[in-house]
Amino acid sequence: MTPTAGTIDKNEYFFGHKACAGCGGSLTVRIALKILGPRAVAVLPAGCMSAVGFNFPQLAFLNNAIISTFAGTASMMTGLEAGLRARGERDCTVVGFAGDGGTADIGLQALSGALDRGDNILYICYDNEAYMNTGVQKSGLTPFGARTTTTPAGARVRGNVREKKNMLRIVAAHGAPYAATASVGYLDDYMRKVQKAAGLRGVKYLHVLAPCPTGWGIASDETVEVAKEAVDCGLFPLYEYEGGAFRQTVAPKGGSIERHLRRQRRFQHLTDEDIAHITVRRASET
């Protein structure tokens, strides 16, 4: 049965955490664990979710969960899966929750190794597009033009000048059995992809757009709306990769890229030319 808000587990497996109000990453973790259930074993590297979820004695996980090294999310998942298999535990899902920096930068080598081995794990990247836990520094998934503390915007510097890495294509190039993008703005699509990934073998990869009100400069009650808007205007397309092919799962419903960017404080310095560059590049990638 396809999961919906009315049919998912009513138990809470991630609660009492200390995340900022409106945190997209905490929503990503909460919903995934409600789909995966109590037999999921979670691995979280240094980052927002480990910082807010492991404050002793107020631990926020009902599931078994462990903090990994920043670079070692996927390698620790490999060891846990092998250990559980050796113990005869067949109904557990080893799931990792890592941020954009811990995935596209610091943790990329370990993820690549797991993909090469074909380990039976589910890797979920909650992408808030910067190193938010340590003060909003640029990551490999920070979009062009965004203001961060390491890519400031001023008279001579115009925010981040690099394009965002395409992690879905990087994972697909490894021959993963399943990879998909998702957004907390489309939770029904995200829930279906978590459920689908959990039923497959090998390395499954989900890349979830998870806005950070603090780093993006939006109100705490705008997280879901902004995440949905990013999909609708075409800046964050929702795809899944399976069997060597890409398939769009949610068609953009239209919307203004300029309006979407200008409502976020991190983009308010952009010129009309910057907006045009982003719009043209997005059209060329579609």
C-alpha positions as CSV (number, residue, x, y, z in Angstrom):
1,M,0.0,0.0,0.0
2,T,1.3,3.4,-0.9
3,P,2.0,5.4,2.3
4,T,0.1,8.5,2.9
5,A,-0.2,10.9,5.9
6,G,-3.2,8.9,7.0
7,T,-1.6,5.4,6.8
8,I,2.0,5.9,8.0
9,D,3.0,4.7,11.4
10,K,1.6,6.9,14.2
11,N,4.5,6.2,16.4
12,E,7.3,8.8,16.6
13,Y,10.8,7.5,16.2
14,F,12.6,10.9,16.1
15,F,11.2,13.4,18.6
16,G,12.3,15.8,21.3
17,H,15.2,17.0,19.2
18,K,16.7,20.4,19.4
19,A,16.5,21.5,15.8
20,C,15.6,25.0,14.8
21,A,12.0,25.8,14.2
22,G,11.0,24.8,10.6
23,C,14.0,22.5,10.1
24,G,13.7,20.6,6.8
25,G,16.3,18.1,7.9
26,S,14.4,17.0,11.0
27,L,11.3,16.5,8.9
28,T,13.3,14.4,6.5
29,V,14.5,12.1,9.3
30,R,11.1,11.9,11.1
31,I,9.1,10.9,8.0
32,A,11.7,8.3,6.8
33,L,11.8,6.6,10.2
34,K,8.0,6.4,10.3
35,I,8.1,4.6,7.0
36,L,11.0,2.3,7.9
37,G,9.7,1.5,11.4
38,P,11.4,0.3,14.6
39,R,13.7,-2.2,13.0
40,A,15.6,0.6,11.1
41,V,19.2,1.2,12.4
42,A,20.2,4.8,11.8
43,V,23.7,6.2,11.1
44,L,24.3,10.0,11.3
45,P,27.6,11.8,10.8
46,A,28.6,15.0,12.4
47,G,26.0,17.6,11.3
48,C,22.7,19.1,12.1
49,M,20.8,15.9,12.9
50,S,23.5,14.4,15.1
51,A,23.9,17.7,16.9
52,V,20.2,18.0,17.7
53,G,19.4,14.4,18.2
54,F,22.1,13.1,20.5
55,N,22.0,15.6,23.4
56,F,22.5,13.3,26.4
57,P,20.4,12.5,28.3
58,Q,17.7,13.7,25.9
59,L,18.4,11.4,23.0
60,A,15.8,11.9,20.2
61,F,15.8,8.4,18.6
62,L,13.5,5.6,19.4
63,N,15.4,3.4,16.9
64,N,18.9,2.2,17.4
65,A,21.1,5.1,16.1
66,I,24.7,5.9,16.1
67,I,26.9,8.9,15.2
68,S,29.6,8.2,12.6
69,T,32.7,10.2,11.7
70,F,32.0,13.0,9.3
71,A,33.6,11.2,6.4
72,G,32.4,7.7,7.3
73,T,28.7,7.5,7.1
74,A,28.6,5.0,4.3
75,S,31.5,2.9,5.6
76,M,29.9,2.6,9.0
77,M,26.7,1.6,7.4
78,T,28.6,-1.1,5.6
79,G,29.9,-2.5,8.9
80,L,26.5,-2.4,10.6
81,E,24.8,-4.2,7.7
82,A,27.5,-6.9,7.7
83,G,27.3,-7.3,11.4
84,L,23.5,-7.6,11.4
85,R,23.6,-10.1,8.6
86,A,26.2,-12.2,10.5
87,R,23.8,-12.2,13.4
88,G,21.0,-13.5,11.3
89,E,19.0,-10.2,11.5
90,R,17.2,-10.2,8.2
91,D,14.5,-7.6,8.7
92,C,16.6,-4.6,9.6
93,T,17.2,-1.5,7.3
94,V,20.5,0.3,7.8
95,V,19.7,3.9,6.9
96,G,22.1,6.8,6.9
97,F,21.1,10.5,7.2
98,A,23.8,12.9,6.1
99,G,23.8,16.5,5.2
100,D,25.0,18.0,1.9
101,G,28.5,18.6,3.1
102,G,28.7,15.1,4.7
103,T,27.5,13.6,1.4
104,A,28.8,15.6,-1.6
105,D,32.1,16.7,0.0
106,I,33.5,15.0,3.1
107,G,31.6,11.7,2.8
108,L,31.7,11.2,-1.0
109,Q,34.6,8.8,-1.0
110,A,32.9,6.4,1.5
111,L,29.6,6.6,-0.4
112,S,31.5,5.8,-3.7
113,G,33.1,2.8,-2.0
114,A,29.7,1.5,-0.8
115,L,28.3,1.9,-4.2
116,D,31.2,0.0,-5.7
117,R,30.7,-2.9,-3.3
118,G,26.9,-2.9,-3.7
119,D,26.2,-2.9,0.0
120,N,22.6,-3.3,1.1
121,I,22.0,0.1,2.6
122,L,19.7,3.1,2.3
123,Y,21.6,6.5,2.2
124,I,19.5,9.6,2.6
125,C,21.0,13.1,2.0
126,Y,19.1,15.9,3.6
127,D,20.2,18.8,1.4
128,N,20.0,22.2,3.0
129,E,22.6,23.5,0.6
130,A,25.4,24.6,3.1
131,Y,27.2,23.5,6.2
132,M,24.4,24.8,8.4
133,N,25.5,23.2,11.7
134,T,28.8,25.1,11.8
135,G,27.7,28.5,10.6
136,V,26.4,28.4,7.0
137,Q,29.6,27.7,5.1
138,K,29.5,26.8,1.4
139,S,29.3,23.1,0.4
140,G,29.5,21.3,-2.9
141,L,25.7,21.5,-3.0
142,T,25.4,25.2,-2.4
143,P,23.7,26.7,-5.5
144,F,25.1,29.4,-7.7
145,G,24.7,32.9,-6.3
146,A,23.9,31.9,-2.7
147,R,25.4,34.0,0.1
148,T,27.1,32.0,2.8
149,T,29.8,33.0,5.4
150,T,32.5,31.7,3.0
151,T,30.9,33.0,-0.1
152,P,29.8,36.5,1.0
153,A,28.0,39.0,-1.2
154,G,29.3,42.5,-1.6
155,A,30.5,45.0,-4.1
156,R,33.2,42.7,-5.6
157,V,32.0,39.2,-4.6
158,R,28.6,38.0,-5.7
159,G,28.0,35.0,-3.5
160,N,28.8,31.4,-4.6
161,V,30.3,31.3,-8.1
162,R,30.2,27.5,-8.4
163,E,27.4,25.4,-9.7
164,K,25.8,22.7,-7.5
165,K,27.0,19.2,-7.9
166,N,24.5,16.8,-9.5
167,M,24.6,14.0,-6.9
168,L,21.9,12.0,-8.6
169,R,24.0,11.6,-11.7
170,I,27.1,10.9,-9.7
171,V,25.3,8.0,-7.9
172,A,23.7,6.8,-11.1
173,A,27.2,6.7,-12.8
174,H,28.2,4.1,-10.2
175,G,25.4,1.8,-11.4
176,A,23.2,2.1,-8.3
177,P,20.0,0.0,-8.4
178,Y,17.9,3.0,-7.2
179,A,18.4,6.7,-6.7
180,A,16.0,9.5,-6.5
181,T,15.5,13.2,-5.6
182,A,12.8,14.2,-3.2
183,S,11.5,17.3,-1.4
184,V,9.9,18.0,1.9
185,G,7.5,20.0,-0.1
186,Y,6.1,16.8,-1.7
187,L,6.0,14.4,1.2
188,D,3.8,11.9,-0.6
189,D,6.4,11.5,-3.3
190,Y,9.2,11.2,-0.7
191,M,7.3,8.6,1.4
192,R,6.7,6.5,-1.7
193,K,10.4,6.6,-2.6
194,V,11.5,5.7,0.9
195,Q,9.2,2.7,0.9
196,K,10.3,1.7,-2.6
197,A,14.0,2.0,-1.7
198,A,13.6,-0.1,1.5
199,G,12.2,-3.0,-0.6
200,L,15.2,-3.1,-2.9
201,R,18.7,-4.6,-2.4
202,G,22.0,-2.8,-2.9
203,V,22.8,0.9,-2.3
204,K,19.7,3.0,-2.5
205,Y,20.2,6.8,-2.5
206,L,17.7,9.5,-1.8
207,H,18.5,13.2,-2.2
208,V,16.0,15.3,-0.3
209,L,15.7,19.1,-0.6
210,A,15.4,20.2,3.1
211,P,15.3,24.0,3.5
212,C,17.0,25.6,6.5
213,P,15.1,28.7,7.6
214,T,18.2,30.0,9.5
215,G,20.6,29.6,6.5
216,W,18.2,30.4,3.7
217,G,16.7,33.4,5.4
218,I,13.0,32.4,5.3
219,A,10.4,32.3,8.0
220,S,10.1,29.0,10.1
221,D,6.6,28.4,8.7
222,E,7.7,28.6,5.1
223,T,9.9,25.5,4.9
224,V,7.4,23.2,3.1
225,E,6.1,26.0,0.9
226,V,9.5,27.0,-0.3
227,A,10.6,23.3,-0.8
228,K,7.4,22.8,-2.9
229,E,8.0,26.0,-4.9
230,A,11.6,24.9,-5.8
231,V,10.1,21.9,-7.5
232,D,7.2,23.7,-9.1
233,C,9.5,26.4,-10.7
234,G,11.9,23.8,-12.0
235,L,14.9,24.5,-9.9
236,F,14.8,21.1,-8.0
237,P,13.3,18.5,-10.3
238,L,12.0,15.2,-8.8
239,Y,13.4,12.2,-10.6
240,E,14.1,8.6,-9.8
241,Y,16.8,6.4,-11.5
242,E,16.2,2.7,-11.8
243,G,17.2,0.1,-14.4
244,G,19.6,2.5,-16.1
245,A,17.0,5.1,-16.8
246,F,15.7,8.4,-15.3
247,R,12.0,9.1,-14.8
248,Q,10.3,12.3,-13.7
249,T,8.0,11.6,-10.7
250,V,6.5,15.1,-10.2
251,A,6.0,17.5,-13.1
252,P,6.8,21.2,-12.3
253,K,3.5,23.1,-11.9
254,G,5.0,26.4,-13.0
255,G,6.1,29.4,-11.0
256,S,8.6,32.2,-11.0
257,I,12.2,31.3,-10.4
258,E,12.9,35.0,-9.7
259,R,10.1,35.1,-7.0
260,H,11.4,31.9,-5.5
261,L,14.9,33.2,-5.2
262,R,14.2,36.7,-4.0
263,R,12.0,35.6,-1.1
264,Q,15.2,34.0,0.4
265,R,17.6,36.4,2.2
266,R,20.6,34.4,0.8
267,F,19.7,35.4,-2.7
268,Q,18.5,39.0,-2.3
269,H,21.7,40.5,-3.6
270,L,21.3,38.8,-7.1
271,T,21.0,41.1,-10.1
272,D,18.6,40.6,-13.0
273,E,21.6,39.1,-14.9
274,D,22.3,36.6,-12.2
275,I,18.6,35.5,-12.2
276,A,18.7,35.2,-16.0
277,H,21.9,33.0,-15.8
278,I,20.2,30.7,-13.3
279,T,17.0,30.5,-15.4
280,V,18.9,29.7,-18.6
281,R,21.0,27.1,-17.0
282,R,18.0,25.4,-15.4
283,A,16.3,25.3,-18.8
284,S,19.4,23.7,-20.4
285,E,19.5,21.0,-17.8
286,T,15.8,20.0,-18.2
